[in-house]
Every structure is written in structure tokens, then in C-alpha cells.
């Protein structure tokens, strides 16, 4: 996980993956991430989330696009 690699421990991290398919297989994945990361700015947290999107091993293996949206919550 990208956060732990940077020494950041999220208070919560919820991810939903929406997989797009056609008649021949998977055509894409959209990630919806809701996170509570104390002490981290919205910009830094968003940058980390985008890095995870760009380095998704599954997307690389399947050669499919991955998109994401992220919501930072403060509790």
C-alpha cells in the first residue's frame, strides 16, 4: 500500500472497485476510495491515491485502464 510505504497509517481506508466488462473480458476498473488520514493534506493524500492508480499491478497485467476518485474525510 502506498501510504505505508511513506510511513503513513490511515485511520480508515475504504475502496470500492467497479469493473467494466464486455463480451470478451474486463475492459477497465474504476476505484472509489474514501479515506481518513490524520496529519496528511488533501493534496498529499490525493497524490498517493493517484500513485496507487498508476501502479496497479492488476491493470498492468491485464493491460486495462484504471481510473479513480478519492474522498478525504476528517473525523
Secondary structure, DSSP 8 states (H G I E B T S, - for coil): -HHHHTT---SEEEEEEEEEEETTEEEEEEEEEEEE-TT--HHHHHHHHHHHHHT-HHHHHHT-EEEEEEEE---
